[in-house]
Amino acid sequence: MPVIAPLSREHDRAGFDCGVPELNVFLKATARQHGEKGISRTFVLTEEDTRILGFFTLTLGEIQVDRLPAGYVKKYPAHGLPAVRLGRLAVSRRHQGKGYGELLLAEAIHRTIIIADHAGLIGLFVDAKDDNAKSFYERYGFMPLPSHPLHLFLPIATLRTADGRSNS
Ligand SMILES: CC(C)(COP(=O)(O)OP(=O)(O)OC[C@H]1O[C@@H](n2cnc3c(N)ncnc32)[C@H](O)[C@@H]1OP(=O)(O)O)[C@@H](O)C(=O)NCCC(=O)NCCS
């Protein structure tokens, strides 16, 4: 049964390959250090052993109201607004297409809701690395920001609906 847990020293990072060198290197060389320094938190998916099948990274951020899609600009005061950023999401090449990406995204959304309930935030942001990644995120309601077609936003109301669905 798949388990998603915070990245720890016990996890086997060495064999992970999602096909994107930059994401592999981040998991192997940076994710734990960033976790310890409080820069971000990485969560990994494993199944029957310590091999990592996929991971995602969350970090806190701030978004300027004028970067939001037009319909949202009027809803908020004109200053920096609290947000969570999905810094990275990847599934090992051998395990892509089995639903693990969706499972990891559902967990990222769930953890974002917990942060929202304790501190408040307006949504989850992600910079998709290309159009392929963008179309994955758009399936779940992410919408492009006017500033850049690959910069995407999932508003808090959509997050809550998605989290309710995956927990029911
Ligand atoms: C993008 C990625 C995370 C998707 O993970 P995955 O485990 O292969 O995806 P899943 O099996 O959970 O797919 C869930 C659904 O999304 C669909 N999907 C998967 N990748 C998709 C894509 N690029 N575009 C559109 N839909 C996609 C699947 O067909 C599936 O739909 P279905 O349930 O109707 O069959 C994975 O391919 C990956 O790690 N790619 C390399 C790294 C990367 O691009 N990360 C994005 C960070 S910017």
The ligand as a Gaussian input file, in Angstrom:
#p B3LYP/6-31G(d) Opt

LIG

0 1
 C        3.518000      14.936000     -14.434000
 C        3.629000      13.704000     -13.531000
 C        3.872000      14.158000     -12.099000
 C        2.299000      12.911000     -13.599000
 O        2.386000      11.791000     -12.710000
 P        1.774000      10.354000     -13.096000
 O        1.898000       9.476000     -11.908000
 O        2.359000       9.876000     -14.364000
 O        0.239000      10.755000     -13.342000
 P       -1.055000       9.911000     -12.912000
 O       -0.858000       8.486000     -13.323000
 O       -1.366000      10.164000     -11.492000
 O       -2.143000      10.580000     -13.820000
 C       -3.363000      11.061000     -13.305000
 C       -4.221000      11.490000     -14.479000
 O       -3.560000      12.554000     -15.172000
 C       -3.344000      12.200000     -16.541000
 N       -2.044000      12.758000     -16.913000
 C       -0.821000      12.321000     -16.546000
 N        0.133000      13.130000     -17.062000
 C       -0.528000      14.069000     -17.781000
 C       -0.105000      15.172000     -18.555000
 N        1.178000      15.504000     -18.693000
 N       -1.067000      15.939000     -19.155000
 C       -2.374000      15.655000     -19.015000
 N       -2.827000      14.616000     -18.291000
 C       -1.915000      13.844000     -17.679000
 C       -3.381000      10.676000     -16.575000
 O       -3.752000      10.190000     -17.840000
 C       -4.403000      10.382000     -15.517000
 O       -5.716000      10.549000     -16.055000
 P       -6.809000       9.370000     -15.956000
 O       -7.002000       9.141000     -14.484000
 O       -7.995000       9.972000     -16.629000
 O       -6.187000       8.217000     -16.659000
 C        4.761000      12.740000     -14.006000
 O        4.556000      12.409000     -15.359000
 C        6.166000      13.278000     -13.849000
 O        6.769000      13.155000     -12.781000
 N        6.739000      13.871000     -14.915000
 C        8.112000      14.356000     -14.859000
 C        8.265000      15.528000     -13.919000
 C        7.276000      16.652000     -14.174000
 O        6.992000      17.020000     -15.300000
 N        6.753000      17.198000     -13.064000
 C        5.839000      18.318000     -13.108000
 C        6.515000      19.394000     -12.312000
 S        6.465000      20.961000     -13.064000

